[in-house]
């Protein structure tokens, strides 16, 4: 699911999520019940508030020693920052 959510973002509406669950062969009834119950809404809202508080609006975003890297980057970009921080 992780890969689908990243590659198909921002299509994260309920119908799309259910479609992704079907595609992955998940138990769609259980998946839909989980969404409809709001069981994880508090956790999700907390994650959203945290992301907004640190100005995090893009996927992927990676932090290396407090340095924010937005968007997909080649390995060498990460290595350069890590080497500089070391």
C-alpha positions as semicolon CSV with decimal commas, in nm:
position;residue;x (nm);y (nm);z (nm)
1;X;0,000;0,000;0,000
2;X;0,287;0,235;0,084
3;X;0,421;0,235;-0,272
4;X;0,076;0,287;-0,424
5;X;0,002;0,579;-0,192
6;X;0,329;0,748;-0,285
7;X;0,304;0,692;-0,659
8;X;-0,063;0,780;-0,690
9;X;-0,074;1,077;-0,456
10;X;-0,269;1,303;-0,437
11;X;-0,553;1,060;-0,531
12;X;-0,622;0,964;-0,171
13;X;-1,000;0,997;-0,157
14;X;-1,203;0,710;-0,011
15;X;-1,296;0,558;-0,347
16;X;-0,932;0,558;-0,459
17;X;-0,813;0,403;-0,132
18;X;-1,070;0,125;-0,164
19;X;-0,962;0,069;-0,524
20;X;-0,599;0,036;-0,411
21;X;-0,703;-0,213;-0,142
22;X;-0,883;-0,422;-0,406
23;X;-0,579;-0,406;-0,633
24;X;-0,358;-0,535;-0,353
25;X;-0,596;-0,816;-0,267
26;X;-0,676;-0,681;0,079
27;X;-0,995;-0,764;0,266
28;X;-1,195;-0,473;0,119
29;X;-1,486;-0,513;0,363
30;X;-1,253;-0,492;0,663
31;X;-1,056;-0,209;0,501
32;X;-1,373;-0,008;0,433
33;X;-1,502;-0,067;0,785
34;X;-1,171;0,060;0,920
35;X;-1,206;0,382;0,721
36;X;-1,574;0,430;0,807
37;X;-1,529;0,367;1,179
38;X;-1,293;0,663;1,218
39;X;-1,093;0,442;1,453
40;X;-0,765;0,603;1,350
41;X;-0,894;0,955;1,284
42;X;-0,736;1,096;1,602
43;X;-0,396;0,948;1,511
44;X;-0,422;1,075;1,154
45;X;-0,524;1,424;1,269
46;X;-0,226;1,427;1,506
47;X;0,008;1,331;1,222
48;X;-0,138;1,605;1,003
49;X;-0,094;1,865;1,277
50;X;0,266;1,756;1,331
51;X;0,342;1,772;0,959
52;X;0,190;2,119;0,932
53;X;0,380;2,239;1,240
54;X;0,713;2,155;1,072
55;X;0,603;2,286;0,732
56;X;0,592;1,939;0,578
57;X;0,371;1,929;0,271
58;X;0,561;1,715;0,018
59;X;0,633;1,346;-0,023
60;X;0,894;1,233;0,011
61;X;1,055;1,467;0,260
62;X;1,356;1,343;0,451
63;X;1,546;1,507;0,734
64;X;1,916;1,444;0,782
65;X;2,046;1,601;1,100
66;X;1,777;1,868;1,076
67;X;1,835;1,939;0,706
68;X;1,512;1,906;0,509
69;X;1,535;1,735;0,170
70;X;1,219;1,762;-0,037
71;X;1,144;1,531;-0,328
72;X;1,304;1,225;-0,472
73;X;1,682;1,257;-0,495
74;X;1,961;1,030;-0,617
75;X;2,171;0,847;-0,357
76;X;2,465;1,085;-0,413
77;X;2,257;1,381;-0,292
78;X;2,194;1,210;0,041
79;X;2,553;1,089;0,064
80;X;2,686;1,443;0,011
81;X;2,477;1,580;0,298
82;X;2,563;1,291;0,527
83;X;2,934;1,327;0,453
84;X;2,916;1,703;0,516
85;X;2,736;1,649;0,845
86;X;2,987;1,389;0,960
